[in-house]
Amino acid sequence: MTEHAPIILDVAGTTLSADDRRRLAHPLTGGVILFARNWQDRAQLLQLTSAIKAVRDDLLICVDHEGGRVQRFRTDGFTHLPPMRALGELWMRDGKGGAGSGAMQATNAATAAGYVLGSELRACGVDFSFTPVLDLDWGESGVIGDRAFHRDPRVVALLAKSLMHGLLQAGMANCGKHFPGHGFVKADSHTEIPVDKRGLKAILADDAAPYPWLSRTLTSVMPAHVIYPKVDSRPAGFSRTWLQDILRGQMRFDGAIFSDDLSMEGARRLDGQVVSYTDAAVAALDAGCDLVLLCNQSLGDGRAVDELLDGLAAARQAGSWQPSPDSEARRLALLPETLPIPWDELMLQPAYMQALDLLP
């Protein structure tokens, strides 16, 4: 077993190339994130995930599969899951507080969504999805928008907990994102560097409130590529104040922390300077991330992926980054502990069919 494999990278197509296999076999690679370009149909996806596990069976196979507009696999039997806002809207329906109340229907639907999401992915060999979104729906953010459950952090926490219960039933871990909150800012951190000028007290009382409430239910967290200048001059994913002092210290979260994609604009500019992928990775790991993502860089010659693998190895040799056994244990804890239900069996499973009936 490797002593710490913090890099989550991507692959270019629907099958593995020789370069993909070489990069996946690298001792610093901890997993792979899949995208729509890696999808053709269920049979192909299962072949791809099996090929990845054949390289190393401890690799974590991940995907952004939330429902709504963020769902990588949509055809060949995959259920079209609703955006999380639909669950928040269901919560608000007046059912006079009884068993048919909107809140009860919404929590049941959230659990069902988690189970359907997790069990379908696992049937195709995917270990883990970066969900749920815990950002609040302020109505201003285009990049978050209907990905958020609700404006009220109490509703967000309860629906997210129900969805995570469904994931757990499917044998899948979870990821709350984007800590401490991305919903208040309008800018998209894929192309800009969002800045949230509110103070710490306001953020903790509102946007970040779901995290301490869910700290024992969350198995991983992804911080936002957002700067909160009244707390730290660096984005949250590169801030020891946010990750070590607040998330781990005050909120007592002890699961894995992923960086968001290091290729995003919000990750490439630190302290006013554009930095390399290696420097960004070292900064994120030093701040308290256990795992770092580099997405959409295997396309073309894949030079950026090799630069990060080689660069982090060199950083370790130079002593500017040291592997963490605790971080590696957190990565391994995200791998499923049970065997998945094969697709054809899943389609006939009563729990799965009941879950489908509960979706809005």
C-alpha positions in Angstrom: 0.0 0.0 0.0 1.3 3.5 -0.9 2.0 5.8 2.1 -0.1 8.7 0.7 -1.6 9.0 -2.8 -3.2 12.5 -2.9 -3.7 13.1 -6.6 -7.1 12.6 -8.3 -6.7 12.9 -12.0 -8.7 12.2 -15.1 -8.5 10.1 -18.3 -9.0 11.2 -21.8 -11.6 8.9 -23.4 -13.8 5.8 -23.1 -10.9 3.4 -22.8 -7.5 3.6 -21.1 -4.4 4.6 -23.1 -0.9 3.5 -22.3 -0.3 7.0 -20.8 -3.5 6.7 -18.7 -2.3 3.4 -17.3 1.2 4.8 -16.5 -0.3 7.8 -14.7 -2.8 5.6 -12.7 0.0 3.3 -11.6 2.0 6.2 -10.2 2.3 5.9 -6.4 1.1 9.5 -5.9 -2.2 8.8 -7.8 -5.1 8.1 -5.5 -8.0 8.1 -7.8 -9.6 9.1 -11.1 -12.5 11.4 -11.8 -14.8 10.6 -14.7 -16.6 13.0 -17.0 -19.3 12.7 -19.7 -16.6 12.2 -22.3 -15.7 8.9 -20.6 -19.3 7.7 -21.1 -20.7 5.8 -24.0 -23.0 3.3 -22.4 -23.2 1.1 -19.3 -21.3 -1.8 -20.7 -18.4 0.5 -21.8 -18.4 2.3 -18.4 -18.2 -1.0 -16.5 -15.3 -2.1 -18.8 -13.5 1.3 -18.1 -13.9 1.1 -14.3 -12.8 -2.6 -14.4 -9.7 -1.6 -16.4 -8.9 1.2 -13.9 -9.2 -1.2 -10.9 -6.9 -3.7 -12.8 -4.2 -1.1 -12.7 -4.6 -0.6 -9.0 -7.5 -1.9 -7.0 -7.2 0.8 -4.3 -7.8 3.7 -6.8 -10.9 5.7 -5.9 -13.2 6.1 -9.0 -15.1 9.4 -8.6 -17.6 11.4 -10.6 -19.6 14.6 -10.2 -23.1 13.1 -10.3 -25.5 15.3 -8.3 -28.7 15.3 -10.4 -30.2 18.1 -12.4 -27.6 19.7 -14.7 -24.7 18.1 -13.0 -25.1 14.4 -13.9 -22.4 12.8 -16.1 -24.3 9.7 -17.1 -27.9 10.2 -18.5 -28.7 7.5 -20.9 -28.9 3.7 -21.2 -31.0 3.2 -18.1 -29.5 5.8 -15.8 -32.3 7.7 -13.9 -32.6 11.4 -14.6 -32.3 12.7 -11.1 -34.0 16.0 -10.2 -31.9 19.1 -9.2 -31.6 19.4 -5.5 -33.8 22.6 -5.5 -36.7 20.3 -6.5 -36.4 18.6 -3.1 -36.3 22.0 -1.3 -39.4 23.0 -3.2 -41.1 19.8 -2.2 -40.2 20.6 1.4 -42.1 23.8 1.2 -45.4 22.3 0.1 -48.1 22.5 2.8 -49.2 19.0 3.8 -50.6 20.1 7.2 -47.6 18.6 9.0 -48.7 14.9 8.8 -47.2 11.9 7.0 -48.0 13.5 3.7 -46.4 16.9 4.6 -43.9 18.4 2.2 -41.1 18.0 4.7 -41.7 14.3 5.1 -42.1 13.8 1.4 -38.9 15.8 0.7 -36.8 13.8 3.2 -38.1 10.5 1.9 -37.4 11.7 -1.7 -33.9 12.8 -0.7 -33.1 9.4 0.7 -34.5 7.8 -2.4 -32.3 10.1 -4.6 -29.2 9.1 -2.7 -30.0 5.4 -3.0 -30.7 5.6 -6.7 -27.7 7.7 -7.4 -25.3 5.6 -5.4 -26.6 2.1 -6.4 -26.7 2.9 -10.1 -23.1 4.3 -10.1 -21.8 1.4 -8.0 -23.5 -1.1 -10.4 -21.2 0.4 -13.1 -18.0 0.3 -11.0 -18.0 3.9 -9.8 -17.0 4.2 -6.1 -17.8 7.8 -5.2 -19.8 10.9 -6.2 -19.0 14.5 -5.2 -22.4 15.2 -3.6 -24.3 16.7 -1.8 -24.0 20.5 -2.4 -24.4 22.3 0.9 -24.3 25.8 -0.6 -27.3 28.0 0.2 -29.6 29.1 -2.6 -29.3 32.9 -2.4 -30.7 33.2 -5.9 -27.7 35.1 -7.3 -25.1 32.4 -8.2 -25.4 31.0 -11.7 -22.8 28.2 -11.0 -24.7 27.0 -7.9 -28.3 27.9 -8.6 -30.7 24.9 -8.6 -27.8 22.6 -7.4 -28.6 23.9 -3.9 -31.4 22.4 -1.8 -32.7 25.7 -0.2 -31.9 29.1 1.2 -32.4 28.0 4.8 -29.4 26.1 6.2 -31.6 24.0 8.5 -33.5 22.7 5.5 -30.2 22.1 3.6 -28.8 20.1 6.5 -31.8 17.9 6.9 -32.2 17.2 3.2 -28.5 16.6 2.8 -28.5 14.2 5.7 -31.4 12.3 4.1 -29.6 12.1 0.8 -26.4 10.9 2.5 -28.4 8.2 4.3 -29.5 7.0 0.8 -25.9 7.0 -0.4 -24.9 5.0 2.7 -27.7 2.4 2.0 -26.0 2.0 -1.5 -22.6 1.6 0.2 -21.3 5.0 -1.0 -19.5 7.7 0.9 -20.4 11.4 0.5 -18.8 14.9 -0.1 -20.3 18.1 1.3 -19.3 21.1 -0.9 -18.3 23.9 -1.2 -17.1 24.8 2.3 -17.8 27.3 3.8 -20.2 28.3 1.1 -20.3 29.3 -2.6 -23.9 30.3 -2.9 -23.6 34.0 -1.8 -21.1 35.0 -4.6 -22.0 35.5 -8.2 -18.7 34.8 -9.8 -17.9 31.4 -11.2 -14.6 30.1 -9.8 -14.0 28.1 -13.0 -13.3 31.3 -14.8 -12.9 34.0 -12.0 -11.8 34.4 -8.4 -15.0 35.0 -6.4 -14.7 37.2 -3.3 -17.1 37.1 -0.4 -16.6 40.2 1.7 -18.8 39.1 4.7 -17.3 38.6 8.1 -16.6 35.3 9.8 -19.6 35.6 12.2 -22.1 36.0 9.3 -20.7 33.1 7.3 -20.6 30.7 10.2 -24.2 31.6 11.2 -25.6 31.1 7.7 -23.7 29.5 4.8 -21.3 27.3 6.9 -24.0 26.3 9.4 -24.7 22.8 7.8 -21.1 21.7 8.3 -21.0 21.4 12.1 -24.5 20.0 12.2 -23.4 17.3 9.8 -19.8 16.9 10.9 -20.3 13.3 12.1 -22.3 12.3 8.9 -20.1 13.8 6.3 -17.3 11.5 5.1 -15.5 14.2 3.0 -15.7 17.9 2.3 -14.6 20.0 -0.7 -13.8 23.7 0.1 -14.7 26.5 -2.2 -12.3 28.4 -4.5 -13.6 31.6 -2.9 -11.7 34.2 -1.0 -13.2 35.5 2.2 -10.8 38.4 2.8 -12.1 39.2 6.4 -10.9 35.7 7.3 -7.9 34.9 5.0 -6.4 36.4 1.9 -6.3 32.9 0.2 -9.2 30.9 -1.1 -10.7 28.5 1.5 -9.1 25.5 -0.1 -5.6 26.9 0.5 -6.3 28.4 4.0 -5.2 26.7 7.2 -7.5 29.0 9.0 -10.6 27.6 7.2 -9.5 24.0 7.0 -7.5 23.4 10.2 -8.7 26.0 12.7 -12.4 26.1 11.7 -13.4 22.9 9.8 -11.2 20.5 11.8 -10.8 22.5 15.0 -14.1 24.3 15.7 -16.4 22.0 13.7 -14.6 18.8 14.6 -14.7 17.3 11.1 -12.3 14.3 10.8 -13.1 13.0 7.3 -11.2 13.6 4.0 -10.8 17.0 2.5 -10.6 17.3 -1.3 -9.3 20.4 -3.1 -11.6 21.6 -5.9 -10.1 21.3 -9.4 -6.6 22.9 -9.4 -7.1 23.9 -13.1 -9.9 26.3 -12.2 -9.0 30.0 -12.3 -9.8 30.3 -8.5 -7.1 27.8 -7.8 -4.3 29.1 -10.0 -3.8 32.6 -8.5 -2.4 32.7 -5.0 -1.3 35.8 -3.2 -1.7 37.8 -6.4 0.4 35.5 -8.5 -0.4 32.7 -11.0 1.2 29.5 -9.7 2.0 26.1 -11.2 -0.2 23.1 -10.6 2.5 21.7 -8.4 2.7 24.8 -6.3 -1.1 24.9 -6.0 -1.2 21.2 -5.0 1.5 21.7 -2.3 -0.3 24.8 -1.0 -3.6 22.9 -0.8 -2.0 19.9 1.0 -0.1 22.2 3.3 -3.3 24.0 4.2 -5.0 20.7 5.2 -6.4 19.0 2.1 -5.9 15.3 2.0 -6.5 15.0 -1.8 -6.1 17.3 -4.7 -8.0 17.2 -8.0 -6.6 18.0 -11.4 -9.4 17.8 -14.1 -9.5 17.9 -17.9 -5.7 17.9 -18.2 -5.3 14.4 -19.7 -6.6 15.7 -23.0 -4.1 16.5 -25.7 -0.5 15.6 -24.6 -1.4 15.4 -20.9 1.7 17.3 -20.0 0.1 19.1 -17.0 -0.8 15.8 -15.4 2.8 14.5 -15.7 4.1 17.9 -14.5 2.0 17.5 -11.3 3.0 13.9 -10.7 6.7 14.7 -11.2 6.5 18.0 -9.4 4.9 16.6 -6.3 7.4 13.8 -6.2 10.2 16.4 -6.5 8.5 18.4 -3.7 8.6 15.4 -1.5 12.3 14.8 -2.3 13.1 18.4 -1.5 11.1 18.3 1.8 8.6 21.0 0.8 5.8 18.4 1.0 5.6 15.3 3.2 3.1 12.4 2.8 0.5 12.0 5.5 -0.5 8.5 6.7 -3.6 10.1 8.2 -4.6 11.5 4.9 -4.0 8.1 3.2 -6.3 6.5 5.8 -9.0 9.0 5.0 -8.7 8.3 1.3 -9.0 4.6 1.8 -12.0 5.1 4.0 -13.9 6.5 1.0 -13.7 3.2 -0.9 -16.9 1.1 -0.7 -16.8 -1.8 1.9 -19.5 -3.9 0.3 -20.0 -5.4 -3.2 -22.3 -3.6 -5.5 -25.6 -5.0 -6.7 -25.2 -5.9 -10.4 -27.4 -3.7 -12.7 -29.9 -6.4 -13.8 -30.4 -7.5 -10.2 -30.7 -3.8 -9.1 -33.5 -3.2 -11.6 -35.7 -5.8 -9.9 -34.7 -5.0 -6.3 -37.8 -3.9 -4.3 -35.9 -1.1 -2.4 -34.7 0.3 -5.7 -38.1 0.3 -7.3 -39.6 1.9 -4.2 -37.0 4.6 -4.3 -37.8 5.4 -7.9 -41.4 5.9 -7.0 -40.4 8.4 -4.3 -38.5 10.7 -6.6 -40.2 14.0 -7.4 
